[in-house]
């Protein structure tokens, strides 16, 4: 028996928009939490049901004369990314009212659009459906930054949408090239993967260039990363959690699809791997020069996602599994770090690290949450980050040799930088006087993200085999 769980997990966030449009602030928060809890419960339920073969695909006619259907299908890749998304959105829903002051109805609607679109994108079995939800999520995040962001939100939002439009144009053209290159013409992802070797080399090259540009911007990797630091700095805290925890994975997921649909991609794997290694090293060095806490964390995301992209193009199935788990781990750890950073900004009225000292004397739990997030980002054993890094470097070494260990330098530098922040901002110096109290919901949410990170680090076999 196949249960209709995939349409349900996509529909719940979209259906939550209906009551959000008519309720007041407290009701909006309740609806968000209920919808996010239901989505998380279904995502967790997908794990055993997928093992038992009880999750069927779903397909509904969309543009029939082009063979385009609204299709949803579960794979190991999508299972991991859907679970990660559900965890991050649930965490963001708990602290929504602590960071969004005004425009709750608009924010609640945009939040639901991003949530539903992200899950639908990871489950899409058709490239046009994937593109449709890609666009909805992008424009919804644009309005979250523009309407609920910081002082320079307009500049950050416009920069974000300009990069996003370029990425979307490249993606759409790349999808059209694949459609025209495969015989028979189709947008079905499984069919394209099955017929990938029949696509003419010239068409593969065109599609590879276009899709690489689209996903390199969204991941992002150097030198396509210019939008990210500003977007993270100006986005509201929950916006940063969603952007880093979920939307950056659009790029990683896209790279996975690229190497599966375009055999030519692995021919250039060594060249692309070198670019991604350079990106990981560059971003961590730039992170060390930042004075704004959120901006520094934003650059660490580029480091982590560059290593994910490196693993995907390395040509190793084991490294690909590692990349998947690393995206899951990064989604949880970076959401926790941005939650802490946003809470610090609310409590002290600034994100400038020079202006904040001795946080541990005022907010001991938030200090330990930051330190745990740093451990998780660095891949401490018994955290999900350790599993991802272990699989990446063992797998990449088998295909690239000793060069595969170069990104380890980025991880070590990243760990050292995060612990330097912990020592300078959280642990030492005369305590800076806070201007606001820390909401208890921040502690609960941080503890939830930390617990999920440990649980998925202890029992990785639940998701990967």
N, C-alpha and C positions, 0 to 999 in steps of 0.2 A: 504493500500500500504506500503510495507516494502522497505526502501531505502538501497542501498548497501554502507552504511556509514562506517561500520566496516572494510571491506577490504581497503577502501580509506584512513582511518585514520592511518592504519598500513603502507600502501604503500608509502604515501607521504614522510616520512623521508628517506626510502630506495631509492626512485627515485631521491631524491635530491643529492645523491652521484654522479650521472652521470655528471651534470654540475660542481660539486665541483672538479672533477678530471681534468677539463680542464680550469678552471678560475684562475685568480690571486687573491690576498688577498682581495681586495675590493669586487670583485664579489663573492668570497666564503662567505664573511660575509653577503652579500645581499641574497644569496641563503638560508643560514641558517635562517635568519630572516623571509624570505618569507615562507619557509617550516614550521618553528615553529609557525608562525602566522596562517597559514592554519590549522595546527594540532590543535592549541588552539581553533580556530573558530569551527571546527568540534566537539571538545570535549564539548564545551559550547552548541552547537546545539544538542548534544546527550541528554541533560537534558530534554528539552521539548518533543523531539521526543520519548524518552523512556516512558514518561508519556502518550503520545498518542498512544503507541503501534506501532510506525512506524519504529522501528529498528529491523530488522530480523537477525537471525543467518546466518552464512555463513560456508559452508563446502566444501572442495575440497579433492579428493582422494590423499592419500600420500603413505601409505604402506597398500594396500587394504587387503592382505591376513592375516594381523594381526589386521585388523579393525582400522587402524590408519588413521585418516583424518586430514587435515589442517583445524581445526575448530575454528571459532571465535563466541563468544556469550557474550551478555551484561547482567550483573546483577547489583544490587545495589552496591555490593562490587566493581566490576570492574569499574562501572561508576565513583565512588568517586576517585578511584586510577588513572584512566585514566585522569580525570580532573586535579588532583594534578600534575601528570607527565607533562601534557601539559603546565601548568602554570610555573613549574620549568624550563622546557627546553626552553620555550619562554624567560624567564628572563635570562637564561644563554646565549642564542644566542645574546641578545642585547649587553652584555659586553664582548663577546668573544675576540674581537680584542684588548681590553684593558689589557688582561692578558696573551694572547698567543702570544709570540714573536718568530716567525719562525715556520716552519712545519705546516702552516695554512691548507694546503691541507690534510695532514695526520690527523690533529686534526679534520677538518671538516668531513672527512670520518668516523672517530671513533665516533664523536659526533652523526652523523646520525644513525650509527649502534646501539649505546646505546639507542637512542631515539625510533627508530622503534621497537627494541627488547623489551624494557620495556613496551610499549603500547601493543604489541602483547602478551606478557606474561600475562598481566592482563586480556586480552580478550580471552585467549586460552581456548577452551572447551575440550581439549585433553591433558593428562598429558605429552605425548611425545613432543607435540608442545611446551608446557610450558617449558619442560627441554631444548629443542633446543634453544629457545630464552634466557633462563637463561644463557646458555653457551656463546652465542654470546655477550650478555651484559657484562658478567664477563671478558671475554678475551679482549674486546674492552676497558674496564676500566683499565685493567692491562697495556695496551699499552699507554693509556693516562697518567697514573702515571709514567711509565718507560721513556717515550719520552719527556714529557712536565713538569715533576715534579721538585722539588727542589734539593738541593745538595745531599741529601741522598735518591734520588728517586729509585735507584736500589734496595737498601735494602728493602724499603717500598713496592716496586712493587713485589719483590720475596716473601716477607712475605704475601702479599695480595693474590698472585696466589696460594701459598701452601695451605693456609686456604681455598681458593675457590675450589681447586681440591678436598680436603677432603670433603667439603660440597657437591660438585657435585657428588662425588662417593656415599656418603650416600643417597643423593636424588635419584639417579638412581636406587640403590638397593631397596630403599623404594618403588619406583614406580613399580618395578618388583614384589615385594612381594604383593602389592595391586592387580596387574594384575592377578597374580596366585591365589589370595585368593578369588576374586569375581567370581560369576557364573551368566551368562557366562563371560568368560574372556574378559576384555575390559580396555582400557585406557581412555574412555570417563568419564569426571568428574561427569556429572549429573547422569550417569548410576551407577557409583560407590557409589555416595551419596545415590541414591535410593535403592541400594542393600547392604548398609553398614552393616546392622544387620545380614546378611547371611555370612559375612566373619568369618571364624573360629577364636576363641579368640587367639590361638597361632600365627596365621598369623597377626592378629591385633597388637599383642605385638611387633613382629619383625618390622612391618612397623612403628609403633609408635616410637620405639627407633631410627630407621634409619632417619625418617623424623624429629624427634626432634633434632637430631644432626645436620642435614643439615640446618634447619631453625634457630637453636640457634646460629650457627656460623654466619649466614647472617644477623640476626636481629641487632646487636649481643647482647648476654646477658653473664654475668659473669658465668663461667670462660672461655667462648669461644670468648672473645672480643679482643684478643691480637693483631690482625691485624689492628684494626680500628684507633687507635691514630696515628700510623705511616703513614698509607695511607692518612689520612686527612691532616696531617702536610705537607707531601711532594707533594700531588696532587696540580695541578694548581687550582686557585680559582674556576673557573667554574667546574672543576672536583670534587672539594669538594661539591659544590652546588648540583651536580647531584648525587654523591655518597650518601650524607646524605639525600637529599630531595627525592630521588626516589629509589635507589638500596637497601637501608636498608629496604624498604617496601616489597621487595621480601620475606624477612623472616617473616614479619607480615602477609602478604597475605598467605604464606605457612602455618603458624599456624592456620589461619582461615580455610583453606582447610583441614588441619589435623583433627580438631575437628568435621568437617562436614563428613569426609570420614571414620573416625575411632571412633566409639562410645566408645571404651575403653579409649580414651584420657581423657574424662571427669571423669572417675573413679579415675584417678590420678590427677584431677584438683587441689585439695587442696595442694598436694605435689609440683606440678609445680608452683602454685601461690606463695607458700612460697619461692621457688627458685628465682622467678622473683622479689619478694619484696626485697630479699637479694641483687639481682643484682642492683636494682634501688638505694638502700642505699649505697652500695659499690661504685658504679660509681660516685655518686655525691661527696662522700668523697674524692675519688681520684682526681676528677676534681679540688677540692679546693687546691690541692698540685701542680698544674701545673703552669709553668711560661710562657709557649708559648700560645698565644691567640687561635690559631686554635686547638691546642691539648686540651685546656680546653673546647672549644665548642664541640669537638669530644666526650669527656666523657659525656657531658650533653645529647648527642644523645643516649648514652647507657641508661641513666636514663629514658628518655622519651620512648624509645622503649621497655624497660623492663616493664614499666607500661602498655603499649599497650598489650604486651604478657600476663601480669597478667590479664587484662580484658578479653582477648580471652578465657583463660582457666577457668575463674570464673564460667562458666555455666549459665550466665545470658544473655538473648537476648539483653536486654537494654545495658549492659556493652559491648557487641559485637558491637552494633551501636556506642557506645562511642569510642571503639578502632578504628573503621573505621574513625570517624571524627577526632580523635586524630592523626592518621597517616596523614590525610590531613593537619591538623593544624601544625604538626611538620614539614612536608615537606616544607611548606611556611616559617615558622619562622626560621628554621635552615638554609635554603637557604639564607635568609636575613642576618643572623648572619655571615655566612661564606663569603658573599659578602662584608660585612663591614670589617671583619678580613683581607680578601685579599686586599682590598683597603688600609687599614692601612699599610699592609706589603709593598705595592707598594710605598706609600707616604713617609714612614719613613725608609724603607730598613731593617726592622726587625719585628719579631713577639713577641719578648721578652717584656712582659708587664712592666718589671722594667725600660726598656729603653724608654718607651713612656709615656708622661705626657701631660695633658692639651690639648687634641685633639680638644676640643670645641672651643679653641681660634683660631685655624687654619681652622677647618672643622666643622662648627656648624651643617649643615644638616646631616652629617654622624654620629654625636653624637646622634642626636635625632632618627635616624634610628636604631642605636644599642639599645637605651633605649626602643624603641617600640618593637624591636625583643625580648628583655628581658621580657617585659610585656606579649607579645604573648606567649612566651615559658612558662611563669608562669600561663597562663590561665586567663588573665584579662577579666572581662565581656565585651561583645561586640566584642571579638575576637573569632576566630574559636576554639582556644585552650580551652576557657571556656566551650563551648558546649561539647567538647570531655571529659574533666575532669568531668563535671557535670554528664553526662550519665554513665561514668565509675564507679564513686563512688556510685551513687544511685543504679545502677544495681548490682554491686559487693556486696554491703551491703545486698541486698535482698537474696543473695545466700551464702555469706561467713560470714555475721555478722560483728561485730565490727572490726575484723581483716582486713576487706577490706579497712579500713581507714588508715592502716599503710603506704601505699605509699604516702599519703598526706605529710608525713614528708619529703620525698624526693623532692616533688614539692616545699615545702616551703624553704628547704635548697638550691635547685636549683635557686629559685628566689633571695634569699639573696646573693648567690655567683655571679650571673650575675649583680646584682646592685652594688655589691662590685667592680667588674671590671669596671662598668660604672663610679663609683666615683673615683677610683684610676687612671685609664688610661685616661678617657675622660673628667672628670669634674674638677679635682684638679691638683695642682702642676704647676711649671713653664713650659710653653709650650715648648715641644720639636720641634726643627726646622725641617720641612719636607724637603725631598730631591726631591720630585716629586709633581706635582699638581694632584688634584683629578679629573678624567674625569667626565663630566656632565652625561654621560650615566649611571654611577654608581648611581647617585641621581635619575634618571628617573626609573631605574630598581628597586631600593629600594622602591621608592614610589609606584610602581606597585604592588610589593609583599605585602606591607603594606595595600594597598587598597583592594587587594584580601582577605587578612586575615580579615579585618573588614567586608567586604561584606558577606563573608561566615559565619561570626559570628553573623551578624544581621538577616540573613534569612536562617537558617539551614534547614528549612522545604523544601527548594528547592531540597535537596539531601536525607534527611532522613524523615521518617514518623512515 
